[in-house]
Amino acid sequence: MNNTLAILGGSAAVTADATEQYERPVEEEKKAVCELIDQGFLSGSGTGLPKKFEEEFKELVGCKYVLATSHGHTALASAYFAAGLGAGDEFIHPTIGYLGSYAGALHMGATPVFCELDPKTLLADPADIEKRITPKTRVINPVHMCGRVCDMDALLAICEKHNLVLVEDAAHAHGSEWGGIKIGNLGHIAGFSCQGTSPRGKPTAAGEGGIVATNDRELYERALIYCHLHRSGALDELTNPVYKQLEPQLLGWKWRAHPLAVAIARISLKTLPERIEKFIATREELVEKIKGIPGLELAHNYPKSKHAELYGGLKFLYDPDALGGLTAECFCEALNAEGVPMGANCISHIEHLRSIYTQDLPGLWGEGHPGPANIPLPRYQDGDFPVSEGLRGRVLALASWIEPAPGLIDQVATAIRKVVDNYQALL
């Protein structure tokens, strides 16, 4: 092979088709959707196909209670209400996270308290979380980013010690496990997203949709009354005597999933175990082939975690100093020229630096109101979270494959080694 880098005029190392070869069962999706259209079942929950999907997801995860919702963020908003979060309470969320994860809490008037990431795992740092707990803290909201599982043992121990509720953002973590137990069957309550289209959408993809999962009956009933207006048989499901006094409209939010989306989600759910196992096999093959390459290492994972980065791709820690100060952007440009779809600038959602926390925005919440539910928002600035901010320019993402084309993984590994071996030509 010509060792001249492709970006400098050489031949690209990757000649195989780098697109995902896995094909979702489109005809099966069409059939499922058309059956609902023929039946005229285009609205409703608690019965029929939506109820079947909830039972199937419950079986996959192993938990006791499941609700299908319109989106992942409405699932999480329902979970915050279930946890008893309200105006003036505090919740803890990683500062490299996602606004949609906690928007439901924010608009209830709860105050976000951000925490650092662990710089090796790129997940919420339990030790930093515990430092930020105050008498007002009610919820910890970790994010299982890209399906990679946070330290559940540490987080649950913190919650038990301080009497807090763990509201997991499991938007990317369908089928992920901790110690052999699937996410959604271990913590207090979890919210999943079904956004996008397989195979690059969320692991169980439905276009739009969400799922609440819990083993706690009280949390389940509170989530149900918050988000499932007119759910069939809802009042019969309720056991709490206070909630049973509600009307069929419950608390008024209609955040149930659309049946057409659920039909597609059921097909995606059926293929999920196979996709996870194939992805893991491909990932491990690539990791083995690039082991020991200077300047690049896969983000660390906890030994008890089993996961597949079906959404968001593999995350790598990049050390520019190991390659003479070569920037992540230049490194990725050279890889792209070789045919490797590696991306830089993966630290994009820095929550504490959003304008709502750094700027005065008069009238945003209404004249005379300092924030949601008349609760002032905290103020942050650059430098408040040095560990997480220090990850900028150091995290790369590779959209790995469920079914790669023959020879592709070998070629990708060769391309990465080629760029690293010849990095001086890029300086």
DRENTIVEX-680551 format. One record per residue (C-alpha): residue in one letter; residue number from 1; y, z, x. Coordinates in steps of 0.001 Angstrom, whole numbers, plus 500000, padded with zeros to 6 digits. Each point is the difference from the previous one (the first is absolute). Layout:
DRENTIVEX-680551
+-----+-----+--------+--------+--------+
! res !   n !      Y !      Z !      X !
+-----+-----+--------+--------+--------+
!   a ! NUM !      Y !      Z !      X !
...
+-----+-----+--------+--------+--------+
***
This chain:
DRENTIVEX-680551
+-----+-----+--------+--------+--------+
! res !   n !      Y !      Z !      X !
+-----+-----+--------+--------+--------+
!   m !   1 ! 500000 ! 500000 ! 500000 !
!   n !   2 ! 503540 ! 499225 ! 501160 !
!   n !   3 ! 501572 ! 503380 ! 500872 !
!   t !   4 ! 503505 ! 498705 ! 499417 !
!   l !   5 ! 501304 ! 501802 ! 496946 !
!   a !   6 ! 500322 ! 497819 ! 496928 !
!   i !   7 ! 503591 ! 501134 ! 499520 !
!   l !   8 ! 500700 ! 498511 ! 503445 !
!   g !   9 ! 498229 ! 496707 ! 499328 !
!   g !  10 ! 496342 ! 500859 ! 500468 !
!   s !  11 ! 497158 ! 499557 ! 497530 !
!   a !  12 ! 499561 ! 502583 ! 497254 !
!   a !  13 ! 497008 ! 502291 ! 500434 !
!   v !  14 ! 499218 ! 500035 ! 496289 !
!   t !  15 ! 498653 ! 496718 ! 498698 !
!   a !  16 ! 497893 ! 501372 ! 497129 !
!   d !  17 ! 501477 ! 500254 ! 496516 !
!   a !  18 ! 501886 ! 503318 ! 500003 !
!   t !  19 ! 500302 ! 500229 ! 496217 !
!   e !  20 ! 497841 ! 502410 ! 497996 !
!   q !  21 ! 496759 ! 498291 ! 499031 !
!   y !  22 ! 499104 ! 502467 ! 497256 !
!   e !  23 ! 500569 ! 498476 ! 496570 !
!   r !  24 ! 500471 ! 502166 ! 496951 !
!   p !  25 ! 497931 ! 499112 ! 496895 !
!   v !  26 ! 502776 ! 498152 ! 498173 !
!   e !  27 ! 497751 ! 498510 ! 497320 !
!   e !  28 ! 498692 ! 503455 ! 499133 !
!   e !  29 ! 503586 ! 501246 ! 499693 !
!   k !  30 ! 500889 ! 497111 ! 497689 !
!   k !  31 ! 496996 ! 500690 ! 497789 !
!   a !  32 ! 500860 ! 503710 ! 499694 !
!   v !  33 ! 503626 ! 499273 ! 499117 !
!   c !  34 ! 499134 ! 497268 ! 497497 !
!   e !  35 ! 497551 ! 502276 ! 498217 !
!   l !  36 ! 502812 ! 502479 ! 499358 !
!   i !  37 ! 502298 ! 497232 ! 498791 !
!   d !  38 ! 497299 ! 498747 ! 497637 !
!   q !  39 ! 499466 ! 503539 ! 498713 !
!   g !  40 ! 503734 ! 500566 ! 499584 !
!   f !  41 ! 499689 ! 503223 ! 502040 !
!   l !  42 ! 503301 ! 499850 ! 501872 !
!   s !  43 ! 501194 ! 503577 ! 499529 !
!   g !  44 ! 498504 ! 503462 ! 499954 !
!   s !  45 ! 498362 ! 502725 ! 502057 !
!   g !  46 ! 497306 ! 502609 ! 499671 !
!   t !  47 ! 497577 ! 497504 ! 498500 !
!   g !  48 ! 498295 ! 496669 ! 500727 !
!   l !  49 ! 500393 ! 498346 ! 503370 !
!   p !  50 ! 502750 ! 502351 ! 501337 !
!   k !  51 ! 497733 ! 502969 ! 499305 !
!   k !  52 ! 497069 ! 498214 ! 501706 !
!   f !  53 ! 502141 ! 499457 ! 503092 !
!   e !  54 ! 500943 ! 503678 ! 500132 !
!   e !  55 ! 496324 ! 500942 ! 499791 !
!   e !  56 ! 499077 ! 497509 ! 502730 !
!   f !  57 ! 502738 ! 501226 ! 502338 !
!   k !  58 ! 498935 ! 503571 ! 499297 !
!   e !  59 ! 496436 ! 499070 ! 500955 !
!   l !  60 ! 501123 ! 498329 ! 503234 !
!   v !  61 ! 502159 ! 502932 ! 501099 !
!   g !  62 ! 497830 ! 502761 ! 498561 !
!   c !  63 ! 502832 ! 501906 ! 498346 !
!   k !  64 ! 500039 ! 501422 ! 496473 !
!   y !  65 ! 503146 ! 498441 ! 498502 !
!   v !  66 ! 501742 ! 496624 ! 500303 !
!   l !  67 ! 502971 ! 498361 ! 498258 !
!   a !  68 ! 500953 ! 496334 ! 500408 !
!   t !  69 ! 503778 ! 499502 ! 500157 !
!   s !  70 ! 502492 ! 497153 ! 500226 !
!   h !  71 ! 500778 ! 500423 ! 503709 !
!   g !  72 ! 499222 ! 502195 ! 502966 !
!   h !  73 ! 503409 ! 501637 ! 499831 !
!   t !  74 ! 499533 ! 500900 ! 496310 !
!   a !  75 ! 496631 ! 501509 ! 500920 !
!   l !  76 ! 501746 ! 502123 ! 502625 !
!   a !  77 ! 502875 ! 500878 ! 497670 !
!   s !  78 ! 497418 ! 501263 ! 497506 !
!   a !  79 ! 498366 ! 502013 ! 502770 !
!   y !  80 ! 503314 ! 501657 ! 500883 !
!   f !  81 ! 500482 ! 501047 ! 496395 !
!   a !  82 ! 496419 ! 501228 ! 499922 !
!   a !  83 ! 500740 ! 502128 ! 503062 !
!   g !  84 ! 502882 ! 501667 ! 498160 !
!   l !  85 ! 502695 ! 498511 ! 502220 !
!   g !  86 ! 503509 ! 500136 ! 498555 !
!   a !  87 ! 503723 ! 500060 ! 500727 !
!   g !  88 ! 500847 ! 502211 ! 502947 !
!   d !  89 ! 496448 ! 500084 ! 501397 !
!   e !  90 ! 499187 ! 498529 ! 503398 !
!   f !  91 ! 497210 ! 497669 ! 501074 !
!   i !  92 ! 499032 ! 498911 ! 503514 !
!   h !  93 ! 499477 ! 496330 ! 500861 !
!   p !  94 ! 499678 ! 498211 ! 503388 !
!   t !  95 ! 503268 ! 498475 ! 501120 !
!   i !  96 ! 498176 ! 496781 ! 500830 !
!   g !  97 ! 498639 ! 499597 ! 496521 !
!   y !  98 ! 501074 ! 498116 ! 496913 !
!   l !  99 ! 502647 ! 500550 ! 497330 !
!   g ! 100 ! 497608 ! 498972 ! 497232 !
!   s ! 101 ! 497673 ! 502816 ! 501017 !
!   y ! 102 ! 502450 ! 502662 ! 498941 !
!   a ! 103 ! 502450 ! 498243 ! 497671 !
!   g ! 104 ! 498472 ! 501822 ! 497037 !
!   a ! 105 ! 500708 ! 503357 ! 501629 !
!   l ! 106 ! 503476 ! 498938 ! 501095 !
!   h ! 107 ! 501062 ! 499004 ! 496499 !
!   m ! 108 ! 498712 ! 503295 ! 498624 !
!   g ! 109 ! 502646 ! 501654 ! 502157 !
!   a ! 110 ! 497570 ! 501323 ! 502604 !
!   t ! 111 ! 501291 ! 500033 ! 503566 !
!   p ! 112 ! 498227 ! 498006 ! 502715 !
!   v ! 113 ! 499355 ! 501849 ! 503240 !
!   f ! 114 ! 498802 ! 497557 ! 502612 !
!   c ! 115 ! 497549 ! 500706 ! 502823 !
!   e ! 116 ! 499015 ! 498368 ! 503276 !
!   l ! 117 ! 497036 ! 497738 ! 500601 !
!   d ! 118 ! 497380 ! 500837 ! 502557 !
!   p ! 119 ! 500841 ! 497383 ! 502680 !
!   k ! 120 ! 496332 ! 499275 ! 500692 !
!   t ! 121 ! 498639 ! 499709 ! 496457 !
!   l ! 122 ! 503243 ! 498725 ! 498396 !
!   l ! 123 ! 499212 ! 502311 ! 497075 !
!   a ! 124 ! 501786 ! 503092 ! 498694 !
!   d ! 125 ! 499898 ! 502812 ! 502565 !
!   p ! 126 ! 498542 ! 503144 ! 498360 !
!   a ! 127 ! 501598 ! 502325 ! 502566 !
!   d ! 128 ! 503449 ! 498547 ! 499323 !
!   i ! 129 ! 499400 ! 500175 ! 496240 !
!   e ! 130 ! 499302 ! 503719 ! 500152 !
!   k ! 131 ! 503244 ! 500619 ! 501902 !
!   r ! 132 ! 501978 ! 498453 ! 497133 !
!   i ! 133 ! 498565 ! 502073 ! 497135 !
!   t ! 134 ! 502550 ! 502183 ! 498190 !
!   p ! 135 ! 499842 ! 502180 ! 496867 !
!   k ! 136 ! 501026 ! 496887 ! 498028 !
!   t ! 137 ! 497100 ! 497827 ! 501224 !
!   r ! 138 ! 497520 ! 499138 ! 497283 !
!   v ! 139 ! 498299 ! 496754 ! 501135 !
!   i ! 140 ! 498817 ! 498328 ! 503202 !
!   n ! 141 ! 499824 ! 496210 ! 499693 !
!   p ! 142 ! 498069 ! 498440 ! 502922 !
!   v ! 143 ! 499542 ! 496222 ! 500219 !
!   h ! 144 ! 496608 ! 498585 ! 500971 !
!   m ! 145 ! 501761 ! 497029 ! 501568 !
!   c ! 146 ! 497946 ! 496792 ! 500184 !
!   g ! 147 ! 497056 ! 502002 ! 498673 !
!   r ! 148 ! 499946 ! 502186 ! 503133 !
!   v ! 149 ! 499342 ! 503556 ! 498864 !
!   c ! 150 ! 502297 ! 502919 ! 500814 !
!   d ! 151 ! 498585 ! 503300 ! 501282 !
!   m ! 152 ! 498712 ! 501245 ! 496649 !
!   d ! 153 ! 498532 ! 503223 ! 501371 !
!   a ! 154 ! 503342 ! 501071 ! 501442 !
!   l ! 155 ! 502010 ! 498890 ! 496958 !
!   l ! 156 ! 497761 ! 501762 ! 497488 !
!   a ! 157 ! 500053 ! 503160 ! 502117 !
!   i ! 158 ! 503815 ! 499929 ! 500023 !
!   c ! 159 ! 500071 ! 499501 ! 496241 !
!   e ! 160 ! 497639 ! 502901 ! 499425 !
!   k ! 161 ! 501979 ! 502259 ! 502344 !
!   h ! 162 ! 503340 ! 499261 ! 498325 !
!   n ! 163 ! 498787 ! 499351 ! 496430 !
!   l ! 164 ! 501072 ! 496351 ! 500004 !
!   v ! 165 ! 498655 ! 496876 ! 498299 !
!   l ! 166 ! 498828 ! 497060 ! 502100 !
!   v ! 167 ! 501154 ! 496765 ! 498319 !
!   e ! 168 ! 498393 ! 497270 ! 502102 !
!   d ! 169 ! 501471 ! 496532 ! 500274 !
!   a ! 170 ! 496701 ! 498142 ! 500110 !
!   a ! 171 ! 501560 ! 496622 ! 499174 !
!   h ! 172 ! 498099 ! 498366 ! 502892 !
!   a ! 173 ! 496989 ! 502316 ! 500088 !
!   h ! 174 ! 497565 ! 498819 ! 497306 !
!   g ! 175 ! 496557 ! 500732 ! 501426 !
!   s ! 176 ! 501288 ! 501882 ! 503065 !
!   e ! 177 ! 498147 ! 503202 ! 500847 !
!   w ! 178 ! 500470 ! 503367 ! 501660 !
!   g ! 179 ! 496819 ! 501692 ! 501130 !
!   g ! 180 ! 497940 ! 497747 ! 497756 !
!   i ! 181 ! 502081 ! 500799 ! 496905 !
!   k ! 182 ! 502151 ! 497252 ! 498557 !
!   i ! 183 ! 503742 ! 500412 ! 499676 !
!   g ! 184 ! 500753 ! 500978 ! 496417 !
!   n ! 185 ! 497035 ! 502378 ! 499961 !
!   l ! 186 ! 501185 ! 502512 ! 502595 !
!   g ! 187 ! 503666 ! 500916 ! 499581 !
!   h ! 188 ! 501840 ! 501242 ! 496921 !
!   i ! 189 ! 501233 ! 496712 ! 498538 !
!   a ! 190 ! 500386 ! 496476 ! 501391 !
!   g ! 191 ! 501872 ! 496862 ! 498973 !
!   f ! 192 ! 498639 ! 496537 ! 500830 !
!   s ! 193 ! 501703 ! 496609 ! 499731 !
!   c ! 194 ! 498399 ! 496757 ! 498775 !
!   q ! 195 ! 502881 ! 497726 ! 501008 !
!   g ! 196 ! 499390 ! 496533 ! 501402 !
!   t ! 197 ! 497100 ! 497576 ! 500182 !
!   s ! 198 ! 496734 ! 500317 ! 501918 !
!   p ! 199 ! 499366 ! 499801 ! 502858 !
!   r ! 200 ! 503471 ! 500859 ! 501383 !
!   g ! 201 ! 501168 ! 502163 ! 497105 !
!   k ! 202 ! 499090 ! 503631 ! 499432 !
!   p ! 203 ! 496250 ! 500654 ! 500402 !
!   t ! 204 ! 499529 ! 499895 ! 496226 !
!   a ! 205 ! 502515 ! 497324 ! 499049 !
!   a ! 206 ! 501164 ! 499118 ! 496493 !
!   g ! 207 ! 503382 ! 498365 ! 500484 !
!   e ! 208 ! 501598 ! 503245 ! 498854 !
!   g ! 209 ! 498362 ! 503292 ! 499137 !
!   g ! 210 ! 499337 ! 503573 ! 501039 !
!   i ! 211 ! 497434 ! 502783 ! 499750 !
!   v ! 212 ! 500195 ! 503797 ! 499775 !
!   a ! 213 ! 496931 ! 501881 ! 501265 !
!   t ! 214 ! 499316 ! 503734 ! 499968 !
!   n ! 215 ! 497304 ! 502631 ! 499552 !
!   d ! 216 ! 502410 ! 502495 ! 498420 !
!   r ! 217 ! 499923 ! 500015 ! 496195 !
!   e ! 218 ! 503495 ! 501481 ! 499669 !
!   l ! 219 ! 501502 ! 497400 ! 502348 !
!   y ! 220 ! 498203 ! 497249 ! 498108 !
!   e ! 221 ! 501285 ! 501128 ! 496594 !
!   r ! 222 ! 503561 ! 500331 ! 501308 !
!   a ! 223 ! 499870 ! 496507 ! 501520 !
!   l ! 224 ! 498568 ! 498616 ! 496763 !
!   i ! 225 ! 502725 ! 501456 ! 497754 !
!   y ! 226 ! 502659 ! 498742 ! 502397 !
!   c ! 227 ! 498977 ! 496355 ! 500336 !
!   h ! 228 ! 497655 ! 498858 ! 497203 !
!   l ! 229 ! 501955 ! 499746 ! 496761 !
!   h ! 230 ! 497682 ! 499059 ! 497114 !
!   r ! 231 ! 496840 ! 500224 ! 502137 !
!   s ! 232 ! 497069 ! 499676 ! 497632 !
!   g ! 233 ! 498437 ! 503435 ! 499374 !
!   a ! 234 ! 502504 ! 501757 ! 502274 !
!   l ! 235 ! 500494 ! 503021 ! 497751 !
!   d ! 236 ! 496245 ! 500447 ! 499752 !
!   e ! 237 ! 499763 ! 500019 ! 503790 !
!   l ! 238 ! 502522 ! 502798 ! 500417 !
!   t ! 239 ! 498701 ! 503550 ! 500356 !
!   n ! 240 ! 503214 ! 501845 ! 500896 !
!   p ! 241 ! 501214 ! 501527 ! 496698 !
!   v ! 242 ! 503637 ! 499293 ! 500869 !
!   y ! 243 ! 499392 ! 496312 ! 500677 !
!   k ! 244 ! 497889 ! 499637 ! 496849 !
!   q ! 245 ! 503129 ! 500677 ! 497951 !
!   l ! 246 ! 501512 ! 496691 ! 501157 !
!   e ! 247 ! 500098 ! 496904 ! 497823 !
!   p ! 248 ! 498089 ! 496789 ! 500918 !
!   q ! 249 ! 503111 ! 498862 ! 501884 !
!   l ! 250 ! 499391 ! 502912 ! 502400 !
!   l ! 251 ! 503060 ! 500198 ! 502296 !
!   g ! 252 ! 501065 ! 496420 ! 499391 !
!   w ! 253 ! 499390 ! 498053 ! 503198 !
!   k ! 254 ! 497816 ! 496918 ! 499524 !
!   w ! 255 ! 498746 ! 499462 ! 503527 !
!   r ! 256 ! 496469 ! 498913 ! 499135 !
!   a ! 257 ! 498502 ! 496995 ! 501741 !
!   h ! 258 ! 500087 ! 496543 ! 498405 !
!   p ! 259 ! 496480 ! 498937 ! 498930 !
!   l ! 260 ! 500313 ! 496607 ! 501721 !
!   a ! 261 ! 500759 ! 501755 ! 503275 !
!   v ! 262 ! 497086 ! 502362 ! 499446 !
!   a ! 263 ! 497666 ! 497039 ! 499477 !
!   i ! 264 ! 500915 ! 498671 ! 503450 !
!   a ! 265 ! 499838 ! 503491 ! 501526 !
!   r ! 266 ! 496404 ! 500426 ! 498806 !
!   i ! 267 ! 498949 ! 496868 ! 501895 !
!   s ! 268 ! 501818 ! 501190 ! 503116 !
!   l ! 269 ! 498456 ! 503450 ! 499717 !
!   k ! 270 ! 496512 ! 498494 ! 499841 !
!   t ! 271 ! 500494 ! 498207 ! 503333 !
!   l ! 272 ! 501730 ! 502919 ! 501744 !
!   p ! 273 ! 496986 ! 501616 ! 501743 !
!   e ! 274 ! 498935 ! 496678 ! 501483 !
!   r ! 275 ! 503515 ! 499186 ! 501190 !
!   i ! 276 ! 500383 ! 503415 ! 501621 !
!   e ! 277 ! 496746 ! 499752 ! 501946 !
!   k ! 278 ! 500709 ! 496455 ! 501185 !
!   f ! 279 ! 503535 ! 500921 ! 501068 !
!   i ! 280 ! 498792 ! 503030 ! 501941 !
!   a ! 281 ! 497417 ! 497884 ! 501829 !
!   t ! 282 ! 502641 ! 497427 ! 500957 !
!   r ! 283 ! 502453 ! 502701 ! 501076 !
!   e ! 284 ! 497445 ! 501719 ! 502217 !
!   e ! 285 ! 499031 ! 496704 ! 501599 !
!   l ! 286 ! 503617 ! 499280 ! 500911 !
!   v ! 287 ! 500710 ! 503541 ! 501207 !
!   e ! 288 ! 496984 ! 499889 ! 502302 !
!   k ! 289 ! 501086 ! 496664 ! 501482 !
!   i ! 290 ! 503548 ! 501149 ! 500825 !
!   k ! 291 ! 499114 ! 503499 ! 501163 !
!   g ! 292 ! 501898 ! 501081 ! 503092 !
!   i ! 293 ! 502758 ! 497391 ! 499811 !
!   p ! 294 ! 503155 ! 501596 ! 501457 !
!   g ! 295 ! 502987 ! 500533 ! 497739 !
!   l ! 296 ! 498085 ! 499701 ! 496729 !
!   e ! 297 ! 497826 ! 502471 ! 498120 !
!   l ! 298 ! 498903 ! 500298 ! 496408 !
!   a ! 299 ! 501729 ! 502769 ! 498077 !
!   h ! 300 ! 497805 ! 503084 ! 500207 !
!   n ! 301 ! 497801 ! 500970 ! 497057 !
!   y ! 302 ! 498528 ! 503360 ! 499112 !
!   p ! 303 ! 496248 ! 500232 ! 500633 !
!   k ! 304 ! 499362 ! 501015 ! 496364 !
!   s ! 305 ! 501780 ! 496906 ! 498673 !
!   k ! 306 ! 498326 ! 496813 ! 498822 !
!   h ! 307 ! 502374 ! 497258 ! 498922 !
!   a ! 308 ! 500791 ! 496310 ! 500032 !
!   e ! 309 ! 503495 ! 498653 ! 500413 !
!   l ! 310 ! 499602 ! 497484 ! 497190 !
!   y ! 311 ! 503728 ! 500329 ! 499305 !
!   g ! 312 ! 502528 ! 500116 ! 502810 !
!   g ! 313 ! 497710 ! 499055 ! 502859 !
!   l ! 314 ! 498987 ! 501714 ! 503233 !
!   k ! 315 ! 502722 ! 502093 ! 501625 !
!   f ! 316 ! 500334 ! 500001 ! 503778 !
!   l ! 317 ! 502060 ! 502228 ! 502280 !
!   y ! 318 ! 501852 ! 497836 ! 502508 !
!   d ! 319 ! 501282 ! 501348 ! 503316 !
!   p ! 320 ! 502648 ! 497643 ! 501421 !
!   d ! 321 ! 500137 ! 501975 ! 503262 !
!   a ! 322 ! 496399 ! 498995 ! 500735 !
!   l ! 323 ! 501092 ! 496359 ! 499908 !
!   g ! 324 ! 503147 ! 500210 ! 502083 !
!   g ! 325 ! 502277 ! 500775 ! 497053 !
!   l ! 326 ! 498955 ! 496958 ! 497972 !
!   t ! 327 ! 501275 ! 500556 ! 496468 !
!   a ! 328 ! 497657 ! 500125 ! 497039 !
!   e ! 329 ! 501789 ! 496982 ! 498546 !
!   c ! 330 ! 499397 ! 497886 ! 503117 !
!   f ! 331 ! 496408 ! 501171 ! 500245 !
!   c ! 332 ! 499334 ! 499015 ! 496383 !
!   e ! 333 ! 501776 ! 496650 ! 500362 !
!   a ! 334 ! 497656 ! 499154 ! 502873 !
!   l ! 335 ! 496981 ! 501084 ! 497955 !
!   n ! 336 ! 501171 ! 497971 ! 497012 !
!   a ! 337 ! 500261 ! 496934 ! 502221 !
!   e ! 338 ! 496379 ! 500602 ! 501046 !
!   g ! 339 ! 499015 ! 500081 ! 496313 !
!   v ! 340 ! 499759 ! 503785 ! 499491 !
!   p ! 341 ! 501820 ! 501252 ! 496852 !
!   m ! 342 ! 501363 ! 503185 ! 501601 !
!   g ! 343 ! 503304 ! 501361 ! 498699 !
!   a ! 344 ! 502610 ! 502323 ! 501496 !
!   n ! 345 ! 502682 ! 502122 ! 498300 !
!   c ! 346 ! 497387 ! 501770 ! 497866 !
!   i ! 347 ! 502078 ! 503162 ! 499665 !
!   s ! 348 ! 502191 ! 498665 ! 497219 !
!   h ! 349 ! 500162 ! 502737 ! 497343 !
!   i ! 350 ! 501831 ! 502893 ! 501659 !
!   e ! 351 ! 500656 ! 502108 ! 496951 !
!   h ! 352 ! 502593 ! 502449 ! 501311 !
!   l ! 353 ! 502215 ! 497092 ! 501106 !
!   r ! 354 ! 500219 ! 498388 ! 496553 !
!   s ! 355 ! 503565 ! 499695 ! 498729 !
!   i ! 356 ! 499435 ! 502603 ! 497280 !
!   y ! 357 ! 499534 ! 502635 ! 502731 !
!   t ! 358 ! 502557 ! 498768 ! 502542 !
!   q ! 359 ! 502949 ! 498776 ! 497915 !
!   d ! 360 ! 502195 ! 501175 ! 497165 !
!   l ! 361 ! 499345 ! 497670 ! 497053 !
!   p ! 362 ! 502483 ! 501083 ! 497310 !
!   g ! 363 ! 498835 ! 499434 ! 496454 !
!   l ! 364 ! 496456 ! 499000 ! 500940 !
!   w ! 365 ! 498521 ! 502768 ! 497875 !
!   g ! 366 ! 502895 ! 500026 ! 497530 !
!   e ! 367 ! 503562 ! 501223 ! 500410 !
!   g ! 368 ! 500125 ! 503609 ! 501083 !
!   h ! 369 ! 496250 ! 500188 ! 500694 !
!   p ! 370 ! 498954 ! 500611 ! 503637 !
!   g ! 371 ! 496436 ! 498735 ! 499588 !
!   p ! 372 ! 497047 ! 499600 ! 497631 !
!   a ! 373 ! 499927 ! 502730 ! 497315 !
!   n ! 374 ! 503323 ! 501170 ! 501465 !
!   i ! 375 ! 498251 ! 501266 ! 503148 !
!   p ! 376 ! 501729 ! 499006 ! 503275 !
!   l ! 377 ! 497919 ! 497937 ! 502388 !
!   p ! 378 ! 499539 ! 501193 ! 503592 !
!   r ! 379 ! 501984 ! 498357 ! 502786 !
!   y ! 380 ! 498326 ! 498611 ! 503099 !
!   q ! 381 ! 501020 ! 497992 ! 503042 !
!   d ! 382 ! 498445 ! 498048 ! 502838 !
!   g ! 383 ! 498386 ! 502438 ! 502410 !
!   d ! 384 ! 498831 ! 502530 ! 497416 !
!   f ! 385 ! 496363 ! 498923 ! 500427 !
!   p ! 386 ! 499687 ! 499025 ! 503676 !
!   v ! 387 ! 496209 ! 499655 ! 500068 !
!   s ! 388 ! 499813 ! 497579 ! 497091 !
!   e ! 389 ! 503167 ! 498135 ! 500977 !
!   g ! 390 ! 498565 ! 499629 ! 503506 !
!   l ! 391 ! 497206 ! 497856 ! 498572 !
!   r ! 392 ! 502412 ! 497143 ! 499353 !
!   g ! 393 ! 499019 ! 497064 ! 502207 !
!   r ! 394 ! 496633 ! 501590 ! 500787 !
!   v ! 395 ! 497813 ! 499242 ! 496969 !
!   l ! 396 ! 498367 ! 496609 ! 499477 !
!   a ! 397 ! 497923 ! 498763 ! 497073 !
!   l ! 398 ! 497162 ! 497483 ! 499957 !
!   a ! 399 ! 498793 ! 498694 ! 496645 !
!   s ! 400 ! 496314 ! 500182 ! 500807 !
!   w ! 401 ! 497208 ! 498290 ! 498096 !
!   i ! 402 ! 497233 ! 500672 ! 497489 !
!   e ! 403 ! 498269 ! 496705 ! 500809 !
!   p ! 404 ! 501405 ! 498365 ! 503145 !
!   a ! 405 ! 499253 ! 496407 ! 500914 !
!   p ! 406 ! 497187 ! 499593 ! 502565 !
!   g ! 407 ! 501202 ! 500829 ! 503495 !
!   l ! 408 ! 503394 ! 501309 ! 498846 !
!   i ! 409 ! 499605 ! 503618 ! 501144 !
!   d ! 410 ! 498961 ! 498914 ! 503502 !
!   q ! 411 ! 503016 ! 497703 ! 500175 !
!   v ! 412 ! 502425 ! 502653 ! 498756 !
!   a ! 413 ! 498740 ! 502444 ! 502630 !
!   t ! 414 ! 500312 ! 497299 ! 502664 !
!   a ! 415 ! 503557 ! 499230 ! 498887 !
!   i ! 416 ! 501051 ! 503653 ! 500185 !
!   r ! 417 ! 498568 ! 500342 ! 503500 !
!   k ! 418 ! 501656 ! 496728 ! 501029 !
!   v ! 419 ! 503464 ! 501190 ! 498959 !
!   v ! 420 ! 499535 ! 503411 ! 501642 !
!   d ! 421 ! 498687 ! 498466 ! 503226 !
!   n ! 422 ! 502972 ! 497631 ! 500173 !
!   y ! 423 ! 502760 ! 502242 ! 498628 !
!   q ! 424 ! 502109 ! 499640 ! 503157 !
!   a ! 425 ! 500634 ! 496363 ! 499114 !
!   l ! 426 ! 501791 ! 501246 ! 496876 !
!   l ! 427 ! 502375 ! 502417 ! 501733 !
+-----+-----+--------+--------+--------+
***
